[in-house]
Amino acid sequence: MASIVEELEVIGRRARATAHKMAFLSTEAKNKALENIARSLKEREGEILSANARDLAAGREAGLSEAMLDRLLLNPERLAGMASDVRAVAALPDPVGRIYDMRTLPNGLQVGRKRVPLGVIATIYESRPNVTVDIASLCLKSGNAVILRGGKEAQGSNLALARAVQEAATKAGVPEGAVQFLENQDRAVVSHLLKMRDYIDLLIPRGGAGLIKFVFENAAMPVVAGGIGVCHIYLDASAEPEMAAAIAYNAKVQRPTVCNAMDALLVHSAAAGACLPAVAREWAKAKVEVHADPQALATLRGIPGLKLCLATQEDWGKEFLALVAAVKVVDSLDEALEHIDRYGSGHTEAIITRDYLSAQRFLNEVDAACVFVNASTRFTDGGQFGLGAEVGISTGRLHARGPMGLEELTTYKWIGLGTGQVRA
């Protein structure tokens, strides 16, 4: 245990010392580092994909679910997408140093705020190796040092990606230690990392409910967490069947293993007769398994090729991460809002409607990080929101909410410009 503590203390001290240098790194140097990283992902594609193939093979042998394997998978297309995201971050304005809200007090003193990095960010994450690059890139651009701790199922992939990032950044003049990756997979590493409040300013866990609960209960430093997405789409009484089918298909089928995929479809009884079959026919093409309440079940019987069963209480509030959806018929917008309030996770909710008042009530009354009208839940994403990438999707209310990009990795300090003022 002593060796782990000593190892992490060295990493923490290095990160703290580097964070001071990172705060004053020029935008030009940071953007050059990001361009180097994007190029390195292509140049080292063979090495990265070979490591990923070994992780996938080990995962299959260990019995990982298809959802977990999909999150773990890298291929040339996904690597190209990661490189594109890195370049998108480089193209964004640098938030560090921005002065805003300046005003002149009656005594002539000018006061305002100036954006500064948070300092040292640590992240603990599972499964998805793209997180290594996303978080490192955003931390570099926002002037923070970062400590990365990935899951053992993606250890080889994460290590290959972290080395590519580190070498590419150093070549651009980024201080060594700005991006550190914890290779030690001993569980004691996480427990000690959570106590390092002298070195770590913010901890971001990304993973399942078990990881996030453990971090919240044991971390000594501030935590911003999210990613658990129990997402609903509500088809209002005026919903158009064609739009409802297209959005429900996209939200459930495009990539069912991610946190912004839809889990439950709520349908107003006045729209069920037209909308439910339209949605179900599209889902049947993708072999979506539908867990329906009795009223929805009666409406959906006879849809060719549809996998259908009676929903149980456990289906409400469940993040399926698979081609499975729960369906419930409700009698009013009020009932839909009550269901979402009870079973939602505060991630993403959507309404399909032609009624302006229903749309406004939904926007106003649903308590979630992201709320959409007539759009897929799949849009909850840093890249889609124009943030370049994201360090996570916060479902909390403090400091950051929703996709977290560059600005959410900074804070501010008050500045005052005087001409000799003294307080009376």
URWO-V93022 format. One line per field, one symbol per residue. ss: DSSP state (H for helix, E for strand, L for the rest). phi: phi as a letter, one per 40 degrees, with the letter a starting at -180 (. if undefined). psi: psi as a letter, one per 20 degrees, with the letter a starting at -180 (. if undefined). A space follows every 10 residues. Layout:
ss=???
phi=???
psi=???
//
This chain:
ss=LHHHHHHHHH HHHHHHHHHH HHLLLLHHHH HHHHHHHHHH HHHLHHHHHH HHHHHHHHHH HLLLLHHHHH HHLLLHHHHH HHHHHHHHHH HLLLLLLLEE EEEELLLLLE EEEEEEELLE EEEEELLLLH HHHHHHHHHH HLLLEEEEEL LHHHHHHHHH HHHHHHHHHH HLLLLLLLEE ELLLLLHHHH HHHLLLLLLL LEEEEELLHH HHHHHHHHLL LLELLELLLL EEEEELLLLL HHHHHHHHHH HHHLLLLLLL LEEEEEEEHH HHHHHHHHHH HHHHHLLLEE EELHHHHHHH LLLLLLEEEE LLHHHLLLLL LLLEEEEEEE LLHHHHHHHH HHHLLLLEEE EELLLHHHHH HHHHHLLLLE EEELLLHHHL LLLLLLLLLL LLEELLLLLL LEELLLHHHE EEEEEEELLL LLLL
phi=.dcccccccc ccccccccdc cccbccddcc cccccccdcc cccbddcccc cccccccccc ccgccccccc cccbadcccc cccccccccc ccccccgcba fcabcdcgcc babbcbcchb bbbbabgccc cdcdcdcccc ccgbcbbbbc cccbdccccc cccccccccc ccgcdcgcbb bccccdccdc dcdcbcccbb cabbcbiccc cccccdcbcc bdbbbigcbc bbbbccdccc dccdcccccc ccbdaccbcc ccbbbbbcdc bccccdcccc cccdcbgccb bbcdccdccc dgcdgccbac cbdcccgbcc facbbcbbcb cacdcccccc ccbcbgcaba bbabcccccc cccccccacb bbbfaccccc adcccgcgaa cibcbcbcga agdbbccccb babcbbbbbh cbcc
psi=hhhgggghgg gggggghhhg hhhjpqhggg hgghgggghh hghkgggghg hhhhggghgg hikqrhghhh hhpqrhghgh hghghghhgh iqqohpippr kpqprhjipp qaqppqqhep pqpprqfohh hgggggghgg hjkqqqppnr qhikgggggg gghgggghgh hjjpqpihop pohpjphhgg ghhiilhhhp hppopobrhg ggggghiipi rqpprbhonn pqpporhjpp ggggggghgg hhhgnijrij qqhppppphi ighggghggh hghhhjkppp oqrgghghhi piopjppprp qrhihpjpoh krmpqqpppr irhghghggg hgiqjjfpqq qoqjoghggh ggghhpnrhp pqplqqiiin pgghjjigaq iropjaiqgq papobghijr arqpqporkj qqp.
//
